[in-house]
Amino acid sequence: MRVALLGAGHIGQTIARLLSESGDYEVTVVDQSAHALARLDGARVRTQVADTSDARALLAAVRGHDTLVNALPYHLATLAATQAREAGCHYFDLTEDVAATRAIQHLADGAATAFMPQCGLAPGFVGIVAHHLTQSFDTVHDVKMRVGALPAFPTNALKYNLTWSVDGLINEYCHPCEAIRDGETLEMLPLEGLEHFSLDGVEYEAFNTSGGLGTLCATLAGRVRTLDYKSVRYPGHRDLVKMLLEELQLKDDPETLKRILRKAVPSTMQDVVLVFVTVSGLRQGTLVQEVFARKVFADRIDARPLSAIQITTAAGLCAVLDLFREGALPQRGFIRQEQVALPAFLANRFGQAYQQSRQVESIA
């Protein structure tokens, strides 16, 4: 399969190496930064410098490929998907942006090719897990999805380091969050719904953030009483973020907030990804709860350090693309994450990245 991969950031580079080293994909990586592309030196990929915010440049870059994989910032998702349809390419991305996903779903209507956004960790893998768990219940009551990409060694007041896109982080902190309450789909405020829990002996907090549910609200509408997604952080993080966004009014000045975070909050490759999904409901008349809990840690491949968020996000996209290539997913139109079978995902050569993680045994 000939793949045009847009974006040579940390996640894009990991996707490029995984796909090209598998032997089943011819990958061309497209980025506006020659410096970013230079970091792929030694990888079995082609590279191309192009303005990824320009429609004509994107269209020229992706023509002749079977599939466009988009690892660009979320605000370029609709532009990239539009050029994929124009070029007759299948489309896969990592976006958490609700508006972009709705636009891509509209683009997929009547298309001869497939469109599958939200293929990362959350949205992405966590939705596959949640949907899989619901299938074993006669009646589903509550679905709770909790995901965190956290520093392994927090040392600052925020108890946080930058482990992924600052643009994506601010987007999920600032935009409304979909949820189902008492069977009704509604929008919740970000940073609200604060809760505390312990997992594997560590204390955490969780609160509403945007985008993590993917399309589950639509898929499970009329079937669940409660459905929500919250980001997991160490205790105290939410209150400081609210102060920055609301009291200092940086919610209205996101560019300043991005500059502050990039300057003052260190990035780290030493992180841990936490996935915690609970589903409760009736099974043969008995109230039952099922739990899926994993921690994925940073690792190395051929002496290259890989953060946990790189591993989980890249594995999410590569696994569903691999399943699509094998014919295990629809070949045209809009594809939801929950159409992926969890056992097939975990058995996939890329999805096995979640199998090497340590399953959490004790939950308090």
ABEGO torsion letter per residue (X at the ends): XBBBBBEABAAAAAAAAAAAAAGABBBBBBBABAAAAAAABGBBBBBBBBBAABAAAAAAAABGBABBBBABBAAAAAAAAAAAAAAGBBBBBABABAAAAAAAAAAABGBABBBBBGABAOBEAAAAAAAAAAAABABBABBBBBBBBBBABBABAAGBBBABBAAAAAAAAABBBBBBBGGBBBBBBBGBGBBBBBBGGBBBBBBBBBGAAEAAAAAABGABABBBBBBBBBBGAAAAAAAAAAAAGAAABAAAAAAAAAAABBBBABBBBBBBBBBBEBBGGBBBBBBBBBBBBBBBBGGBBBBAAAAAAAAAAAAAAAAAAAGABBABEBBBAAABBAAAAAABAAAAAAAABBBBABBX
